[in-house]
Amino acid sequence: MRFAAIGLDHRHIYDLTQGLLDAGATCVGYNPDTTDPRVLAGFRRRFPGVPAAETGRLLDDPSIDFVVIAAVPRDRAPLAIAAMQRGKDVMVDKPGVTTADELAAIQSTVMETGRIWSIALGRLASPAQQEALRIVRSGELGRLVHVTSLAPHRLNRALRPAWFFDAPAYGGIINDIGTHSIDSFLEFADAEDAEIVHASIAAFGTEPPGFEDFAEVVLTTPSVRGYLRLDWFTPDGLPTWGDGRMFLVGTDGTLELRKNLDIEGRRGGDHVFVANRSATRYIDCSNMPITYYRDFITDVARRTQRVMAQRQVFTVCRLALHAQAYANRFFARRS
């Protein structure tokens, strides 16, 4: 499998490219156009043997099977559409779209071309979430009734380009980082859709004025409810970009997932804690394999939906856009 990297505007392009290389694919080119020269420099340093080429040349190359896109979010849909119209599948960084019109255009293009449009959502590359999902599906927790997802992020202001603070450029906080949590809720709830019960967005004073730095979403299916919290308030003293956690409540047990660290406890990430009817236990998931990239390559080769159903990707985007659009807004006064 041969692929190209297009849109080097976010550092996620490093992990996506490396994951695909580790899974056996070959990166045959990248487009050097960028809004952040630091990202470009980092890509060249990590992948010195990959040649640069214009976007049009890469999209028109029939030997390239798929493209990886981490452009400014508002530019991702047009690039993905152009790639699919030229017979290429797409792996895109989240968020895949920033507006409902972009989502409709993506859906139409997928139907017309039969290409794969995959968003690199967090749970797909999280061993802890994959193990937690296995436990839920095994029935150990009984019937799942509630999912809590806490997704704090570090702002890292000095590393952020101007578009990061421009809401139309990234689609807003729920559409951006909330996409991960909405996808995880649907997967744990084993649901094809959900209802947004409540959504709120706040700007508590992070510069520049009006920047969306906090959000909450309550969503439900007929049998499972969920609460999602998103924010940009991870303190600099924490040894990771965010203390991401999930809490799952079932009729016969509970599970806590700590994605990035066990604060003041075990080293590293991917920690899972389970309590059932008879005992408690800890599971270290850090050495469990990540299959997302290999599964994506298989989907491209065999025209399957091993990673996830295409309709779920669309549903996640639709729910995120809906919550973003109809959320209550709160803008804190500065003292």
Secondary structure as UniProt FT lines:
FT   STRAND          2..8
FT   HELIX           12..22
FT   TURN            23..24
FT   STRAND          26..30
FT   HELIX           37..46
FT   TURN            48..49
FT   HELIX           55..60
FT   TURN            62..63
FT   STRAND          66..70
FT   HELIX           73..85
FT   TURN            86..87
FT   STRAND          89..92
FT   HELIX           100..113
FT   STRAND          117..119
FT   HELIX           122..125
FT   HELIX           127..138
FT   TURN            139..141
FT   STRAND          144..152
FT   HELIX           157..159
FT   HELIX           162..165
FT   HELIX           167..170
FT   HELIX           173..176
FT   HELIX           178..189
FT   STRAND          195..203
FT   TURN            207..210
FT   STRAND          214..220
FT   STRAND          225..231
FT   TURN            236..237
FT   STRAND          245..250
FT   STRAND          254..258
FT   TURN            263..264
FT   STRAND          271..275
FT   STRAND          280..284
FT   TURN            286..287
FT   HELIX           292..302
FT   HELIX           310..326
FT   STRAND          328..331
//
